[in-house]
Structure formats: structure tokens, C-alpha cells
Amino acid sequence: MASKLTSSVLYGFRAFKLRSCALALCVASQVAAQPGSTAAAPNLNPGSTSKESTTEECVVAHRESQTLRRQYHLLESRDRLLQCSNTACPAVVRKDCQRWLDEVAVQISSVVVHVDTGDSAPPNNVKVYIDGDLRFESIPNRAIELDPGTYRFRFEVGGRQPVELQVTVVEAEKLKNVTVKYSPPEKEPSGLASGQDSSKKPISISLVPPKQAERPVSASTYVFAGLGGLAAINFAIWGIWTQSYKSELQSQCAPNCDQKDIDRIKTRALVADISLGVSVASLTTAAITYFARPQAKVPMDVAVGPLPNGGFMARLQYAGF
């Protein structure tokens, strides 16, 4: 808040000093023009009236440039600053305007427009509208300077649907990319050229390679394969458990171990053997159902099209029976 107040005071002081200079020049010219005046007889400056007008214009441009800048009309502000940077303006005005001109140049944004029509040749019939105003009738080969804000771009290409884009540029954003990409133009169907008599066009028939018969895997194959895998895991667990318990008894009580412990080892070994048998049987069944699965029938392909004489052409393919 303090910086804004200081800036306002300084700006008011400069404006007051500029008005004072303009008033002093005006009074001096009137005094010189009075009869009997010492400055009126010799060497009267004929350009004094023009200089007064130029000074006033410089002061107005100096003031308006800052008003436009605060409103973010930076392009118009730059025009005013170029006006008050002229060598005909007072030095104090010219100094401020030249400094502000560099600052505004940094604030101004710019965009670069690209249009891809999908053709190999670059587009040459593109119209570019910005907020409803026609700005270019071809793709500009330079950056477009804009004030910060949101704009509506409209691109019109001959033979294509217009495309509209909403583009937002922020302060000091340079070379923002605005790209419009059209899909490639539709090609004419390969066949008769436009205007060519269809009755004189030879008919070409293309052969279709036979389809490969499919052999779908049945659900039972997956069931037996999964069961075999689970049984194999169960066999490994019970086998390791049995061997571990057997080694423990041999180190502790062999050969006088309790009969209950021996029966426990036999039971675990039996479970492991049963799991192994289930695993082998299931995996074998899965392999048989996989390799012996039947082939599925392939449906018949039929294509029908008109002939130049009004008939029909059919293309049949039989496979997989």
C-alpha cells in the first residue's frame, strides 16, 4: 500500500512539473509576441506554437500510457510511450517513457499459430479470426502480440469445417503455441474415377486366404490342471513334513521309538503319496484334454457386390469342416 501511495505521489509530482513546463513555455511565447518586447523584434522563433502543441501531446501521451498500462491495454500503452519517447518531447518526459517502454515490452504476450490440414503441402487458404475480427488471410510467419487475457480464435480452411479455440495468455507469456490439426481429407474409393463410365471398367476379383480353424481349450482342461498343481503342492508339504519328523525321531529315540510316533510318520507318508497320485492323474488328464481337443467349425464367408450390368458377385470361402 505504501509503495502504491509513493508511486502516485511521484507520478503527480511529475505531472505537475510537466504542466508547469508547458505553462512556462506558453507564457514566454505570449510575452515575446507583445509589441515593444525585447524578445519580439529580433529573431522571433516561428516554431514556438508547434513546440507548445508537441509538448502538450507528450504530456497527454505520458499520462495516458500509464492509465492504459494499469488496465492491461499494453499494446495501446506502447503506442503512447512511443509517442512521448520522441526527441521533440521534453527530456523529463522522454526519460520516463523510454524506461516504461522497456517494461511494457516485457509484459506484452505473444502466440504462434500452426495449422496442419493433413496434406503434404502447406496450407495457403487459411483465414484467422481473433474475437470475430479477421486478422490474417494466411498463416502468419511471425508471432502475434496480444494483451494478457482470453481470446477466441477461429480458423477457416477451404473445404473444411471451421475450428474455434479459446486461448488464454498470461502476462509476459511469449510464443504460446496455438495449433489446429485437421484430419486428412477423405480419399475417393479406389475403383471408378469421377466421371468414368462404369460399364467400361474391368472387374477385378481378389482371392481371400483360407481362415485357420480354431481349437478352443475346454474348461475341464483348466480344472484338471489346477487340481494337479494343488495336489503337487500338497505332496511337497506333506513329504517335507514327514522327512523332518522322521529325522527328528531317529535322532531322539531310534530304534526304540514309541509306536504312536511311528504310526504318525506312516500316516503323513500315506497322505503325501495320495497327493502325488492325484497330482499325476490330474495333470495327465489335463494334457490329454488339451492335445485331443476338437477343432471348431469356421463359418462360411460371403461377399456380395453390384456388377456394372446390374448383377451380383459372390465370393464364398469354406474352411474347417
Secondary structure, 3 states (H helix, E strand, C coil): CHHHHHHHHHHHHHHHHHHHHHHHHHHHHHHHHCCCCCCCCCCCCCCHHHHHHHHHHHHHHHHHHHHHHHCCCHHHHHHHHHHHCCCCCCHHHHHHHHHHHHHHHHHCEEEEEEEECCCCCCCCCEEEEECCEEEECCCCCCCEEECCEEEEEEEEECCCCCEEEEEEECCCCCCEEEEEECCCCCCCCCCCCCCCCHHHCCCCCCCCCCCCCCCCCCHHHHHHHHHHHHHHHHHHHHHHHHHHHHHHHHHHCCCCCCHHHHHHHHHHHHHHHHHHHHHHHHHHHHHHHHHCCCCCCCCCEEEEEECCCCCEEEEEECCCC
